[in-house]
């Protein structure tokens, strides 16, 4: 089971964290502090009105002035109303409450604005960046000292009477806010880590799905596509040598259905791997097989491939020079290059009568794969007749796979006449030095 940031904490801290999450998420809960401050001010004013000036001599003196009640009500409303802005603008709320506190100080009624200034200070320390946090604390300290000096009483009351209690309350507020700020930062960091973990899991799942689709796409294109191409070539070869006219229609239908099936196979392969079809860089199914170490072709697998080509009436020859390495990954890639080049020649070549596959192993463990056919690539006037003048899906996938393996891939008309040549230089895939003939 996955541990959430709250579940991994202790019971008390987890309860505090849940309360904090509820407090931030619920708009009604955020109104609790302004409502408490307003109720406190109403209680204080009601006490003066009903009990009389002796309940609070300083407030009673102010309320006897015609402009006193409106002024005190405005100061209380300003300091309480500023708390409504503290979730989004805590520094502004702290400054407004400090101004209201200083405006009340000359009349010695700071107690009516003392609660809002403490709540605003708490929000400023918890939510503000460090520069604004320092500014908010400095503004509150300044307002506290000036609030003790501004009543202009001579002699001044001892600082222990008013300044010390307020300083203690503000210090406790800052300490509690700093602790809450630390927990909030840790909670946010844990939540960010959890979000990144979920993103990574989702990305891995998407990558695995894409690799599975790519593997199916490559298998359809390579294996099924090659077999269908061989069937088409066999049908067309049989039709060319058939002397029984009654069989021509059936043979022609076999070839037509083979072409349709091959086209549908290529469409399905593209739909399974749309990123690859669009020229993107998705991982191919062959690369997945290489990484897993399963389903790799060996050096002897091209025998069946060439037998199929010969059955279609095309001469197929495999030549090999050098020493084969014990390199299963290179053998698989060599087979894939050979199969795709041969399939490309049989499907797109014109009047192909022979295909030569050459494997040249080098002393450093690398090898060169060359597949050449003698198909026609131009008319007598030099115009191109081969659809291979532009790479298809198979050659594009092949070029990208060889490049990822550290090799090079070139395909184009043969330099010395008609025909098409595919040349791939494959790097050594393993570190072993052992070779076999």
SERO-522833 format. One line per 5 residues: number of its first residue (from 1); their letters; for each residue y, x, z of C-alpha. Coordinates in nm, 3 decimals, decimal comma, always signed. Example, Ala and Ser with C-alpha at 12.3 -4.5 7.8 and 13.67 -1.06 7.14 Angstrom:
<torfis>
1	AS	-0,450:+1,230:+0,780; -0,106:+1,367:+0,714;
</torfis>
This chain:
<torfis>
1	XXXXX	+0,000:+0,000:+0,000; +0,345:+0,132:-0,090; +0,576:+0,206:+0,205; +0,923:+0,058:+0,173; +1,222:+0,230:+0,336;
6	XXXXX	+1,232:-0,034:+0,613; +0,857:-0,041:+0,669; +0,841:+0,335:+0,717; +1,099:+0,326:+1,003; +1,040:+0,236:+1,368;
11	XXXXX	+1,045:-0,126:+1,486; +1,396:-0,109:+1,633; +1,541:+0,075:+1,334; +1,357:-0,158:+1,097; +1,500:-0,463:+1,277;
16	XXXXX	+1,849:-0,311:+1,260; +1,798:-0,234:+0,892; +1,689:-0,591:+0,817; +1,990:-0,723:+1,005; +2,218:-0,491:+0,806;
21	XXXXX	+2,064:-0,605:+0,477; +2,109:-0,969:+0,577; +2,465:-0,901:+0,691; +2,560:-0,744:+0,357; +2,381:-1,000:+0,141;
26	XXXXX	+2,495:-1,321:+0,314; +2,858:-1,427:+0,248; +2,857:-1,654:+0,556; +2,749:-1,365:+0,780; +3,039:-1,153:+0,654;
31	XXXXX	+3,276:-1,423:+0,780; +3,151:-1,384:+1,139; +3,385:-1,096:+1,230; +3,708:-1,261:+1,104; +3,600:-1,584:+1,273;
36	XXXXX	+3,543:-1,405:+1,606; +3,883:-1,234:+1,587; +4,053:-1,562:+1,503; +3,879:-1,736:+1,793; +3,991:-1,452:+2,025;
41	XXXXX	+4,356:-1,488:+1,915; +4,345:-1,867:+1,951; +4,199:-1,831:+2,301; +4,471:-1,581:+2,402; +4,753:-1,798:+2,266;
46	XXXXX	+4,609:-2,113:+2,422; +4,592:-1,940:+2,758; +4,962:-1,853:+2,744; +5,061:-2,201:+2,630; +4,866:-2,392:+2,895;
51	XXXXX	+4,868:-2,152:+3,189; +5,222:-2,031:+3,141; +5,402:-1,697:+3,107; +5,233:-1,559:+3,417; +4,904:-1,543:+3,218;
56	XXXXX	+5,065:-1,280:+2,992; +5,426:-1,195:+3,076; +5,490:-0,999:+2,756; +5,354:-1,269:+2,527; +5,527:-1,538:+2,733;
61	XXXXX	+5,860:-1,360:+2,690; +5,808:-1,341:+2,315; +5,701:-1,703:+2,285; +6,021:-1,821:+2,458; +6,219:-1,691:+2,159;
66	XXXXX	+6,259:-1,936:+1,868; +6,117:-1,685:+1,625; +5,849:-1,558:+1,866; +5,561:-1,801:+1,799; +5,583:-1,772:+1,417;
71	XXXXX	+5,599:-1,391:+1,442; +5,296:-1,368:+1,670; +5,099:-1,611:+1,455; +5,183:-1,412:+1,136; +5,074:-1,084:+1,300;
76	XXXXX	+4,747:-1,238:+1,419; +4,678:-1,396:+1,079; +4,762:-1,073:+0,893; +4,532:-0,857:+1,103; +4,251:-1,114:+1,094;
81	XXXXX	+4,294:-1,189:+0,723; +4,278:-0,818:+0,637; +3,920:-0,817:+0,763; +3,823:-1,041:+0,470; +3,888:-0,746:+0,238;
86	XXXXX	+3,691:-0,488:+0,436; +3,359:-0,511:+0,238; +3,531:-0,407:-0,087; +3,853:-0,242:+0,030; +3,784:-0,105:+0,380;
91	XXXXX	+4,064:+0,154:+0,369; +4,321:-0,111:+0,275; +4,196:-0,336:+0,555; +4,228:-0,046:+0,803; +4,585:+0,025:+0,694;
96	XXXXX	+4,693:-0,340:+0,713; +4,550:-0,382:+1,063; +4,728:-0,062:+1,172; +5,061:-0,196:+1,041; +5,007:-0,529:+1,222;
101	XXXXX	+4,921:-0,338:+1,539; +5,241:-0,132:+1,517; +5,452:-0,442:+1,449; +5,314:-0,600:+1,765; +5,371:-0,284:+1,974;
106	XXXXX	+5,752:-0,318:+2,029; +5,687:-0,657:+2,193; +5,392:-0,520:+2,395; +5,146:-0,771:+2,247; +4,907:-0,519:+2,084;
111	XXXXX	+4,610:-0,680:+2,257; +4,634:-0,969:+2,008; +4,567:-0,729:+1,717; +4,335:-0,484:+1,896; +4,003:-0,639:+1,790;
116	XXXXX	+4,078:-0,644:+1,415; +4,188:-0,279:+1,418; +3,853:-0,177:+1,571; +3,645:-0,377:+1,319; +3,850:-0,242:+1,030;
121	XXXXX	+3,801:+0,113:+1,160; +3,425:+0,058:+1,175; +3,414:-0,063:+0,813; +3,631:+0,227:+0,699; +3,400:+0,488:+0,855;
126	XXXXX	+3,084:+0,321:+0,721; +3,194:+0,244:+0,367; +3,472:+0,481:+0,260; +3,437:+0,819:+0,090; +3,507:+1,112:+0,319;
131	XXXXX	+3,879:+1,161:+0,224; +3,956:+0,793:+0,288; +3,739:+0,799:+0,600; +3,950:+1,082:+0,745; +4,268:+0,903:+0,645;
136	XXXXX	+4,154:+0,579:+0,809; +4,063:+0,752:+1,136; +4,395:+0,941:+1,136; +4,589:+0,619:+1,070; +4,413:+0,444:+1,359;
141	XXXXX	+4,477:+0,736:+1,597; +4,843:+0,740:+1,498; +4,874:+0,364:+1,545; +4,710:+0,394:+1,886; +4,954:+0,660:+2,011;
146	XXXXX	+5,260:+0,489:+1,866; +5,141:+0,158:+2,008; +5,163:+0,315:+2,353; +5,511:+0,463:+2,288; +5,686:+0,184:+2,096;
151	XXXXX	+5,737:-0,072:+2,379; +6,026:+0,160:+2,500; +5,953:+0,108:+2,866; +6,108:+0,356:+3,109; +5,928:+0,498:+3,281;
156	XXXXX	+5,628:+0,464:+3,046; +5,312:+0,325:+3,189; +5,051:+0,590:+3,267; +4,843:+0,664:+2,960; +4,534:+0,570:+3,155;
161	XXXXX	+4,654:+0,209:+3,176; +4,638:+0,127:+2,805; +4,594:+0,438:+2,590; +4,276:+0,563:+2,754; +4,078:+0,235:+2,725;
166	XXXXX	+4,179:+0,192:+2,359; +4,100:+0,556:+2,283; +3,758:+0,511:+2,441; +3,694:+0,196:+2,237; +3,801:+0,367:+1,915;
171	XXXXX	+3,584:+0,673:+1,990; +3,284:+0,446:+2,053; +3,361:+0,257:+1,731; +3,376:+0,580:+1,529; +3,051:+0,708:+1,684;
176	XXXXX	+2,867:+0,381:+1,615; +3,008:+0,368:+1,263; +2,903:+0,730:+1,194; +2,548:+0,651:+1,305; +2,546:+0,339:+1,088;
181	XXXXX	+2,687:+0,538:+0,796; +2,405:+0,792:+0,827; +2,142:+0,521:+0,833; +2,305:+0,349:+0,538; +2,304:+0,672:+0,335;
186	XXXXX	+1,940:+0,735:+0,421; +1,853:+0,377:+0,329; +2,033:+0,407:-0,003; +1,865:+0,740:-0,077; +1,523:+0,595:+0,004;
191	XXXXX	+1,595:+0,291:-0,213; +1,704:+0,516:-0,499; +1,386:+0,723:-0,467; +1,179:+0,405:-0,468; +1,361:+0,277:-0,779;
196	XXXXX	+1,301:+0,609:-0,954; +0,934:+0,597:-0,854; +0,899:+0,246:-0,996; +1,075:+0,355:-1,315; +0,840:+0,654:-1,343;
201	XXXXX	+0,534:+0,432:-1,294; +0,661:+0,186:-1,554; +0,743:+0,467:-1,796; +0,396:+0,618:-1,746; +0,236:+0,278:-1,811;
206	XXXXX	+0,443:+0,233:-2,126; +0,358:+0,586:-2,240; -0,014:+0,524:-2,180; +0,006:+0,199:-2,376; +0,187:+0,371:-2,662;
211	XXXXX	-0,070:+0,654:-2,664; -0,354:+0,401:-2,675; -0,188:+0,220:-2,965; -0,123:+0,551:-3,137; -0,487:+0,652:-3,094;
216	XXXXX	-0,603:+0,323:-3,247; -0,349:+0,364:-3,529; -0,466:+0,719:-3,605; -0,832:+0,614:-3,599; -0,766:+0,326:-3,837;
221	XXXXX	-0,564:+0,542:-4,072; -0,791:+0,846:-4,066; -1,149:+0,724:-4,029; -1,139:+0,368:-4,166; -0,885:+0,464:-4,432;
226	XXXXX	-1,100:+0,750:-4,554; -1,412:+0,533:-4,572; -1,228:+0,260:-4,764; -1,088:+0,521:-5,003; -1,440:+0,650:-5,062;
231	XXXXX	-1,566:+0,295:-5,130; -1,286:+0,241:-5,383; -1,358:+0,573:-5,553; -1,730:+0,491:-5,571; -1,661:+0,147:-5,718;
236	XXXXX	-1,423:+0,284:-5,979; -1,668:+0,564:-6,066; -1,952:+0,314:-6,097; -1,741:+0,094:-6,321; -1,667:+0,388:-6,549;
241	XXXXX	-2,036:+0,469:-6,607; -2,172:+0,113:-6,595; -2,324:-0,010:-6,921; -2,408:-0,358:-6,798; -2,108:-0,579:-6,870;
246	XXXXX	-2,227:-0,845:-6,628; -2,168:-0,608:-6,337; -1,810:-0,518:-6,432; -1,660:-0,821:-6,264; -1,847:-0,761:-5,939;
251	XXXXX	-1,762:-0,390:-5,937; -1,399:-0,470:-6,013; -1,393:-0,720:-5,725; -1,534:-0,452:-5,490; -1,257:-0,214:-5,593;
256	XXXXX	-0,989:-0,485:-5,560; -1,107:-0,591:-5,216; -1,123:-0,225:-5,113; -0,760:-0,174:-5,218; -0,655:-0,488:-5,028;
261	XXXXX	-0,847:-0,381:-4,718; -0,691:-0,033:-4,735; -0,341:-0,180:-4,762; -0,408:-0,414:-4,470; -0,547:-0,122:-4,267;
266	XXXXX	-0,230:+0,079:-4,327; -0,015:-0,223:-4,227; -0,212:-0,266:-3,905; -0,184:+0,107:-3,834; +0,194:+0,091:-3,878;
271	XXXXX	+0,223:-0,219:-3,657; +0,019:-0,050:-3,383; +0,246:+0,254:-3,390; +0,592:+0,128:-3,493; +0,773:+0,431:-3,349;
276	XXXXX	+0,570:+0,664:-3,568; +0,621:+0,440:-3,872; +0,997:+0,453:-3,817; +0,993:+0,832:-3,810; +1,003:+0,864:-3,431;
281	XXXXX	+0,830:+1,113:-3,214; +0,556:+0,913:-3,046; +0,242:+1,097:-2,950; -0,036:+1,038:-3,200; -0,387:+0,935:-3,116;
286	XXXXX	-0,521:+1,271:-3,228; -0,302:+1,449:-2,976; -0,437:+1,223:-2,704; -0,792:+1,306:-2,802; -0,708:+1,674:-2,792;
291	XXXXX	-0,560:+1,651:-2,443; -0,854:+1,458:-2,303; -1,116:+1,686:-2,453; -1,323:+1,392:-2,585; -1,393:+1,280:-2,940;
296	XXXXX	-1,320:+1,619:-3,099; -1,466:+1,702:-3,440; -1,654:+2,027:-3,490; -1,666:+2,287:-3,766; -1,967:+2,118:-3,929;
301	XXXXX	-1,823:+1,768:-3,958; -1,663:+1,815:-4,305; -2,013:+1,816:-4,462; -2,032:+1,436:-4,457; -1,674:+1,416:-4,580;
306	XXXXX	-1,749:+1,627:-4,887; -2,075:+1,441:-4,954; -1,877:+1,118:-4,976; -1,636:+1,280:-5,222; -1,921:+1,408:-5,440;
311	XXXXX	-2,082:+1,063:-5,438; -1,760:+0,931:-5,592; -1,806:+1,167:-5,887; -1,559:+1,435:-5,777; -1,667:+1,795:-5,740;
316	XXXXX	-1,594:+1,908:-5,382; -1,629:+2,265:-5,260; -1,569:+2,421:-4,918; -1,502:+2,795:-4,895; -1,461:+2,981:-4,569;
321	XXXXX	-1,359:+3,337:-4,491; -1,321:+3,527:-4,166; -1,478:+3,460:-3,828; -1,474:+3,115:-3,671; -1,332:+3,109:-3,318;
326	XXXXX	-1,487:+2,915:-3,032; -1,188:+2,682:-3,041; -1,280:+2,312:-3,029; -0,918:+2,193:-3,051; -0,848:+2,405:-3,359;
331	XXXXX	-1,173:+2,285:-3,518; -1,069:+1,923:-3,462; -0,724:+1,979:-3,608; -0,877:+2,166:-3,904; -1,107:+1,871:-3,973;
336	XXXXX	-0,817:+1,625:-3,947; -0,605:+1,822:-4,193; -0,897:+1,855:-4,436; -0,989:+1,487:-4,414; -0,635:+1,362:-4,462;
341	XXXXX	-0,569:+1,598:-4,755; -0,895:+1,498:-4,927; -0,829:+1,127:-4,868; -0,476:+1,170:-5,003; -0,614:+1,337:-5,318;
346	XXXXX	-0,872:+1,064:-5,380; -0,631:+0,781:-5,323; -0,316:+0,908:-5,491; -0,444:+1,170:-5,736; -0,451:+1,103:-6,112;
351	XXXXX	-0,766:+1,205:-6,299; -0,890:+1,419:-6,010; -1,218:+1,589:-6,101; -1,241:+1,860:-5,835; -1,121:+1,928:-5,483;
356	XXXXX	-1,140:+2,270:-5,319; -1,114:+2,302:-4,940; -1,052:+2,656:-4,813; -1,064:+2,775:-4,454; -0,935:+3,126:-4,394;
361	XXXXX	-0,972:+3,254:-4,037; -0,743:+3,536:-3,925; -0,799:+3,812:-3,671; -0,543:+3,670:-3,425; -0,736:+3,341:-3,394;
366	XXXXX	-0,514:+3,146:-3,629; -0,632:+3,003:-3,959; -0,505:+2,865:-4,288; -0,638:+2,538:-4,428; -0,582:+2,484:-4,801;
371	XXXXX	-0,686:+2,171:-4,991; -0,619:+2,167:-5,364; -0,707:+1,914:-5,633; -0,666:+1,924:-6,012; -0,508:+1,581:-6,050;
376	XXXXX	-0,229:+1,520:-6,298; +0,120:+1,529:-6,148; +0,334:+1,504:-6,466; +0,333:+1,348:-6,810; +0,362:+1,565:-7,113;
381	XXXXX	+0,741:+1,514:-7,104; +0,753:+1,649:-6,747; +0,817:+1,320:-6,569; +0,644:+1,279:-6,233; +0,353:+1,035:-6,234;
386	XXXXX	+0,221:+1,103:-5,886; +0,312:+0,877:-5,594; +0,260:+1,181:-5,376; +0,609:+1,304:-5,456; +0,708:+1,146:-5,123;
391	XXXXX	+0,500:+1,187:-4,808; +0,312:+0,885:-4,689; +0,231:+0,788:-4,335; -0,076:+1,014:-4,322; +0,097:+1,334:-4,431;
396	XXXXX	+0,397:+1,262:-4,208; +0,173:+1,218:-3,904; -0,021:+1,530:-4,003; +0,292:+1,743:-4,044; +0,420:+1,638:-3,698;
401	XXXXX	+0,085:+1,700:-3,530; +0,052:+2,048:-3,683; +0,411:+2,128:-3,581; +0,340:+2,019:-3,221; +0,040:+2,251:-3,221;
406	XXXXX	+0,263:+2,543:-3,318; +0,164:+2,556:-3,686; +0,325:+2,494:-4,024; +0,245:+2,235:-4,290; +0,339:+2,228:-4,658;
411	XXXXX	+0,235:+1,975:-4,923; +0,341:+1,955:-5,285; +0,249:+2,016:-5,650; +0,052:+2,334:-5,712; +0,262:+2,629:-5,818;
416	XXXXX	+0,043:+2,731:-6,113; -0,008:+2,401:-6,291; -0,130:+2,048:-6,241; -0,271:+1,944:-5,911; -0,160:+1,899:-5,555;
421	XXXXX	-0,192:+2,153:-5,275; -0,183:+2,099:-4,900; -0,149:+2,413:-4,688; -0,153:+2,420:-4,309; -0,130:+2,728:-4,089;
426	XXXXX	-0,294:+2,649:-3,751; -0,227:+2,860:-3,446; -0,499:+2,961:-3,201; -0,545:+2,679:-2,949; -0,733:+2,877:-2,682;
431	XXXXX	-0,699:+3,220:-2,523; -1,059:+3,327:-2,577; -1,133:+3,625:-2,798; -1,494:+3,536:-2,872; -1,575:+3,458:-3,237;
436	XX	-1,872:+3,324:-3,428; -1,962:+3,361:-3,792;
</torfis>
